[in-house]
């Protein structure tokens, strides 16, 4: 079997492939056209960030089975095209953790002790000791934004400096940490109290420009901020302004909105800043680690069908996967719904399969994928969903029972979070029709699709008419309106499927109706 390696990897990585009697074509300096030509008869493809694997390349690589990315980001691979063709895409997400964490600490120390300025002065013949008095890390408060693997590794390093550590992550609760080690707080508290703030979150819609001018001005005027995560989490123009106006004490930045940066980047001429050219993962050990890891993963998949860090393929044998695919689709949808019902931190989930659906381990992966994809987009797949959930401090339980009431199969999901416990049950009818059969304790029978409103209301006459009239007046068409009643408490629960998004002002108007107890817009 032939493997194309189109970016530089280490000799140790190459040896892993060659020792397995795989034919290696090594073209690290080839043009895109040459790489495309070489890919036509390969089974595996190993890349770093330098090769852009396009949809056309994937289409023309007739025998391609797997693409291995030495590193984390897969922006240079057309994932949709690979998935459509049945090509497994793998990455190496954990290998860079230590390097990124150590670079974070190095940036903190360089900033605190004025090391770059001191070096620059000496080579110019200066000896400005009095102007370069620094700060100790001991007894300072460190705020860690993002409590994933790298964030936790930074915490471990910084505890050795006897720092007081606060953490913020919207999907992590205090239960994950001892309070004497890390105090989990909201972002505003972390921003105003910390002496140092370090960022370890992905760049997604909710984190883009997370630290803008207003938030930077909430920091202490002596505080320092470090970003070794992703460019764009801090607004660069706002950061330069805050630094030049002495709103904060300093910044150390390794990643930028556009790379490489030029002299037009406002941070280049800002004061009290340390800049490095995206060196977070640039260590000999990390380079060696990702080379070994990706080559071993590609080898194991091609020779043994072993999946490691696959970003686009569920864990299951392929025959069984096809059989239970509708149930997995239903589980994933219920995960999305549960995530929207519990907007705070999730502490525990339980998925129980019943009847002919006897794959709770696989169902819970689908459920977790759906649940986490609404919280940490672009990171979640069937392979890593459980690991990511554990990283967030979520307790995971699954079970199987033959008791499925009057259904042939049933999936019961229960989520406990900071706002309480919610339950949603679903079933697959006739092998393909997905149904929600119980929502929050109310019996239902509705196809989960599109945009829906979950509404609790007093069980009095006229509610359906008033809600329907309000939506109709806003030109919102109702596709389905299902009602379930609870005679004991005098309430009813409705699922209203609508053809398009309901604007906030219409939702507010519905909420203000005296008959409405609560209403929430949900997307499948």
Secondary structure, 3 states (H helix, E strand, C coil): CEEEECCCCCHHHHHHHHHCCCEEEECCCCCHHHHHHHHHHCCEEEECCCCCECHHHHHHCCCCCEEEECCCCCCCECHHHHHHHCCEEECCCCCCHHHHHHHHHHHHHHHHCCHHHHHHHHHCCCCCCHHHCCCCCCCCEEEEECCCHHHHHHHHHHHCCCCEEEEECCCCCHHHCCCCCCEECCHHHHHHHCCEEEECCCCCCCCCCCECHHHHHHCCCCCEEEECCCCCCECHHHHHHHHHCCCCCEEEECCCCCCCCCCCCCCCCCCCEEECCCCCCCCHHHHHHHHHHHHHHHHHHHHHCCCCCECCCCCCCHHHHHHHHHHHHHHHHHHHHHHHHCCCCEEEEEEEEEECCCCHHHHHHHHHHHHHHCCCCCCCCCCCHHHHHHHCCCEEEEEEECCCCCCCEEEEEEEEECCEEEEEEEEEECCCEEEEEEECCEEEEECCCCEEEEEEEECCCCHHHHHHHHHHHCCCCEEEEEEEEECCCCEEEEEEEECCCCCHHHHHHHHCCCCEEEEEEEEC
